Amino acid sequence: MKQLKYFFLLILVSCSSTKVVYDYDSKADFTAYKTFNFFEDAGEGLNELDVKRIKNELKKGLELQGMSLSEAPSFFINIIAKESRALNRNTIGVGIGSGGGNIGVGISGGIPIGSRKINQELFIDFVESKKNELIWQGVANSEIKEKMNTENRNIHYKKIITEVLIGYPPKKKK
């Protein structure tokens, strides 16, 4: 019975997890980047409130790493979101069946349950300010509910940005 609880917990966590991938310029010296700022038009594909949430979480996360917001930064941050409708795979099956002897007949259908979800791909780009070249990118792929309330949006973006910043600065392999 105890194993069954862990199984359901694993299923629950795996369904709601965010997938994050990273890429970076292997020639960049990430120890030299101490200051940051955001591009003026950062937040393509997002509403103003979500842009504020993401910027706030990025600022907090980078400041925890010893960096600071600056008017003359060593790198700029760009934020882009791409969204698409998620397929709703949650259904309740309803069926009618009859049979006798060696013959059986049945009719069934699925009724969708749950709220609509949106697949969101969030790109966080760090662009070197002097050369205007991409030095690091984190891409988070997650699902969000279409009618998510403010509190849950705050929690969602905090979680995503925390996961994205795990990959910065990159750990170079020797």
C-alpha positions in Angstrom: 0.0 0.0 0.0 2.9 2.4 0.9 4.4 1.8 -2.6 1.1 2.7 -4.2 1.1 6.1 -2.5 4.6 6.8 -3.8 3.6 5.7 -7.3 0.7 8.1 -7.4 2.9 10.9 -6.0 5.5 10.2 -8.8 2.7 10.3 -11.4 1.4 13.6 -10.0 4.9 15.2 -9.9 5.8 14.0 -13.4 2.6 15.3 -14.9 3.1 18.8 -13.6 6.9 19.1 -14.1 8.6 21.8 -16.1 11.2 20.7 -18.6 14.2 23.0 -18.9 17.1 22.9 -21.4 20.1 25.1 -21.5 22.6 26.3 -24.1 25.6 28.6 -23.8 28.6 30.0 -25.5 31.5 27.7 -24.4 34.0 30.5 -25.0 32.2 33.0 -22.7 33.8 33.9 -19.3 30.8 33.8 -17.0 32.8 35.0 -14.0 33.1 38.4 -15.8 29.3 39.0 -15.9 28.4 40.8 -12.6 25.7 43.2 -13.8 22.5 42.8 -15.8 19.4 44.6 -17.1 16.4 43.8 -19.2 15.9 44.7 -22.8 13.2 47.4 -23.1 10.9 45.1 -25.2 11.5 41.9 -23.1 8.4 39.9 -22.7 7.2 39.1 -26.2 4.2 36.8 -26.1 3.3 37.7 -22.4 1.0 40.1 -20.8 2.5 43.0 -18.7 1.7 41.4 -15.4 3.5 38.1 -16.3 6.5 40.1 -17.6 6.7 41.9 -14.2 6.5 38.5 -12.4 9.2 37.0 -14.5 11.5 40.0 -14.3 11.0 40.2 -10.5 11.9 36.5 -10.1 14.9 36.8 -12.4 16.2 39.9 -10.5 15.8 38.0 -7.2 17.5 34.9 -8.4 20.5 36.7 -10.0 20.9 39.0 -7.0 21.2 35.8 -4.8 24.1 34.8 -7.1 25.8 38.1 -6.3 24.9 40.0 -9.4 23.2 43.4 -9.5 20.8 45.4 -11.7 22.7 48.1 -13.6 22.1 50.9 -16.1 25.4 49.8 -17.8 25.1 46.0 -17.5 27.5 43.4 -18.7 24.6 41.5 -20.1 21.0 42.1 -21.1 18.1 39.7 -20.5 15.4 39.0 -23.1 12.2 37.1 -22.4 10.1 35.5 -25.1 7.1 33.2 -24.7 5.4 31.0 -27.2 2.1 29.4 -26.4 -0.1 26.7 -27.9 -3.2 24.8 -26.7 -2.5 21.6 -24.9 -4.4 18.5 -25.8 -6.8 17.6 -23.0 -6.2 13.9 -22.4 -8.3 13.7 -19.2 -11.6 12.1 -20.0 -14.2 10.0 -18.3 -15.3 7.0 -20.4 -19.0 6.2 -20.7 -20.1 3.0 -22.4 -23.1 0.8 -23.2 -22.7 -2.8 -24.0 -24.8 -5.8 -24.7 -24.1 -9.3 -25.8 -25.2 -12.9 -25.8 -23.7 -16.1 -26.9 -20.6 -15.3 -29.0 -21.6 -11.8 -30.1 -21.0 -8.5 -28.3 -21.9 -5.0 -29.2 -20.8 -1.8 -27.4 -20.7 1.9 -27.8 -18.5 4.3 -25.7 -17.3 7.8 -25.7 -15.1 10.2 -23.6 -16.2 13.3 -21.8 -13.4 15.8 -21.2 -12.8 16.8 -17.6 -10.6 19.5 -16.1 -9.8 23.0 -17.3 -8.1 23.9 -20.6 -4.3 24.1 -20.5 -1.8 25.9 -22.5 1.7 24.7 -23.4 4.1 27.5 -22.7 7.7 27.6 -24.0 9.6 30.4 -22.2 12.9 31.6 -23.5 15.3 33.4 -21.2 18.2 34.8 -23.2 21.3 36.5 -21.8 22.9 38.7 -24.4 26.4 40.1 -23.9 26.1 43.9 -23.9 29.3 45.0 -25.7 29.1 42.5 -28.6 25.4 42.0 -28.6 25.8 38.2 -28.8 23.8 35.5 -27.1 25.9 34.0 -24.3 23.4 31.8 -22.5 19.8 30.6 -23.0 17.4 28.7 -20.8 14.2 27.3 -22.3 11.4 26.2 -20.0 8.5 24.1 -21.3 5.5 23.9 -19.0 1.7 23.7 -19.0 -0.4 26.5 -17.5 -4.1 26.5 -16.8 -6.0 28.9 -19.1 -7.8 30.5 -16.1 -5.0 30.5 -13.6 -5.6 33.0 -10.7 -3.0 35.6 -9.6 -1.6 33.7 -6.7 -1.1 30.5 -8.8 0.6 32.5 -11.5 3.0 34.0 -9.0 3.8 30.5 -7.8 4.1 29.1 -11.3 6.6 31.7 -12.5 8.6 31.6 -9.3 9.0 27.8 -9.8 9.9 28.1 -13.5 12.5 30.9 -13.0 14.1 29.0 -10.1 14.5 26.0 -12.3 15.8 28.0 -15.3 18.4 29.7 -13.1 19.7 26.4 -11.8 21.6 26.2 -15.1 23.3 29.7 -14.7 26.1 30.1 -14.7 26.8 26.9 -16.6 29.1 24.3 -15.1 31.8 23.9 -17.7 33.2 20.3 -18.1 36.9 20.0 -17.7 
